Amino acid sequence: MAKCEICGKGPQFGNRVSHSNRKTRHKFRPNIQTARIEIEGQFRRVKICTSCLKSLKKSV
């Protein structure tokens, strides 16, 4: 399963709840993107969630 290489965010599990209050299992997946970022002077391709990508762009 895909995980963010910065914060470690992975899939979470819960229930979908219908109008009649029936519960079925559901997997909430993080929005993982492949990005080319500079780490210690070298550019690397990393799998990163969009919230980390947004905070990286704000800091630069």
Backbone as JSON, one array per atom type, in Angstrom:
{
  "sequence": "MAKCEICGKGPQFGNRVSHSNRKTRHKFRPNIQTARIEIEGQFRRVKICTSCLKSLKKSV",
  "N": [[0.84, -1.18, 0.0], [0.4, 2.3, -0.6], [2.36, 4.77, 0.99], [3.08, 7.9, 2.54], [6.29, 9.22, 2.19], [7.34, 11.2, 3.76], [5.68, 11.98, 6.04], [4.55, 9.56, 6.71], [1.9, 8.91, 6.38], [-0.78, 6.73, 5.84], [-3.24, 4.35, 4.59], [-6.5, 4.58, 6.11], [-9.1, 3.08, 8.07], [-12.63, 2.65, 8.15], [-16.19, 3.11, 8.47], [-18.74, 3.17, 5.98], [-21.75, 4.84, 6.25], [-25.06, 4.36, 5.71], [-28.23, 5.93, 4.8], [-30.16, 4.48, 6.09], [-28.73, 3.68, 8.23], [-27.02, 1.49, 8.01], [-23.91, -0.22, 8.19], [-20.95, -0.48, 6.34], [-17.72, -1.7, 5.62], [-14.95, 0.43, 4.84], [-12.21, 1.87, 3.09], [-10.1, 4.55, 3.57], [-8.05, 6.23, 1.53], [-4.89, 7.94, 1.35], [-4.04, 10.93, -0.51], [-1.71, 10.35, -2.58], [1.12, 11.45, -4.31], [3.65, 11.41, -6.86], [6.64, 13.06, -6.59], [9.35, 15.21, -7.52], [11.82, 16.12, -5.56], [14.27, 18.1, -3.79], [16.64, 16.68, -1.76], [18.99, 16.93, 0.63], [20.8, 18.16, -1.18], [20.56, 16.58, -3.45], [18.41, 15.57, -6.11], [15.48, 13.71, -5.79], [13.02, 11.23, -6.56], [10.06, 10.97, -4.88], [7.34, 9.45, -3.09], [4.72, 11.25, -1.98], [2.35, 12.79, 0.19], [-0.35, 15.06, -0.57], [-0.77, 17.07, 1.32], [1.7, 17.31, 2.61], [3.23, 18.05, 0.41], [2.13, 20.54, -0.16], [2.88, 21.97, 2.16], [5.65, 21.87, 1.88], [6.01, 23.45, -0.42], [5.22, 25.9, 0.58], [7.24, 26.48, 2.4], [9.44, 26.98, 0.84]],
  "CA": [[0.0, 0.0, 0.0], [1.17, 3.53, -0.71], [2.53, 5.57, 2.2], [3.86, 9.12, 2.36], [7.65, 9.01, 2.68], [7.69, 12.29, 4.67], [4.96, 11.91, 7.32], [4.14, 8.19, 6.98], [0.45, 8.77, 6.31], [-1.2, 5.57, 5.06], [-4.69, 4.19, 4.55], [-7.24, 4.45, 7.36], [-10.28, 2.25, 7.89], [-13.82, 3.11, 8.85], [-17.46, 2.62, 7.95], [-19.71, 3.99, 5.25], [-23.01, 4.72, 6.95], [-26.15, 4.72, 4.8], [-29.35, 6.66, 5.4], [-30.84, 3.54, 6.99], [-27.75, 3.45, 9.3], [-26.27, 0.26, 7.82], [-22.48, 0.06, 8.14], [-20.11, -1.33, 5.52], [-16.32, -1.31, 5.79], [-14.47, 1.34, 3.82], [-10.81, 2.25, 3.25], [-9.81, 5.93, 3.19], [-6.68, 6.25, 1.04], [-4.33, 9.29, 1.25], [-3.78, 11.41, -1.87], [-0.26, 10.2, -2.76], [1.63, 11.89, -5.61], [5.09, 11.26, -7.05], [7.22, 14.39, -6.78], [10.81, 15.26, -7.6], [12.22, 17.15, -4.61], [15.69, 18.13, -3.45], [16.94, 16.21, -0.41], [20.44, 16.98, 0.91], [21.54, 18.54, -2.38], [20.28, 15.68, -4.57], [17.01, 15.46, -6.46], [14.96, 12.35, -5.69], [11.59, 11.03, -6.76], [9.47, 10.42, -3.66], [5.89, 9.4, -2.99], [4.45, 12.23, -0.94], [0.94, 13.17, 0.22], [-0.53, 16.43, -1.04], [-0.65, 18.02, 2.42], [3.15, 17.54, 2.78], [3.68, 18.77, -0.78], [1.68, 21.92, 0.01], [3.69, 22.61, 3.19], [6.99, 22.04, 1.32], [6.0, 24.59, -1.32], [5.1, 27.13, 1.37], [8.49, 26.77, 3.08], [10.47, 27.38, -0.13]],
  "C": [[0.88, 1.25, 0.0], [1.18, 4.29, 0.62], [3.33, 6.81, 1.84], [5.24, 8.9, 2.96], [8.1, 10.11, 3.65], [7.02, 12.07, 6.03], [4.5, 10.5, 7.66], [2.64, 7.96, 6.94], [0.09, 7.63, 5.37], [-2.71, 5.46, 5.08], [-5.28, 4.06, 5.95], [-8.53, 3.69, 7.06], [-11.43, 2.8, 8.71], [-15.05, 2.5, 8.21], [-18.11, 3.65, 7.06], [-21.04, 3.77, 5.95], [-24.11, 5.23, 6.03], [-27.24, 5.49, 5.55], [-30.12, 5.78, 6.38], [-29.92, 3.08, 8.13], [-27.09, 2.08, 9.22], [-24.81, 0.61, 7.65], [-21.77, -0.96, 7.27], [-18.69, -0.8, 5.62], [-15.83, -0.51, 4.58], [-13.03, 1.69, 4.13], [-10.62, 3.67, 2.73], [-8.34, 6.0, 2.8], [-6.17, 7.69, 0.98], [-4.06, 9.64, -0.22], [-2.26, 11.44, -2.07], [0.11, 10.59, -4.19], [3.13, 11.58, -5.66], [5.66, 12.64, -7.38], [8.73, 14.27, -6.82], [11.25, 16.42, -6.73], [13.7, 17.01, -4.29], [15.87, 17.74, -1.99], [18.44, 16.13, -0.27], [21.25, 17.22, -0.35], [21.32, 17.67, -3.59], [18.78, 15.65, -4.83], [16.6, 13.99, -6.45], [13.48, 12.35, -6.01], [11.04, 10.35, -5.5], [7.95, 10.38, -3.8], [5.51, 10.21, -1.77], [2.97, 12.59, -0.98], [0.82, 14.66, -0.11], [-0.44, 17.45, 0.09], [0.82, 18.32, 2.71], [3.71, 18.34, 1.61], [3.33, 20.25, -0.66], [2.55, 22.64, 1.05], [5.14, 22.79, 2.73], [7.05, 23.25, 0.4], [5.89, 25.9, -0.58], [6.43, 27.51, 2.0], [9.59, 27.24, 2.13], [10.19, 28.75, -0.68]]
}
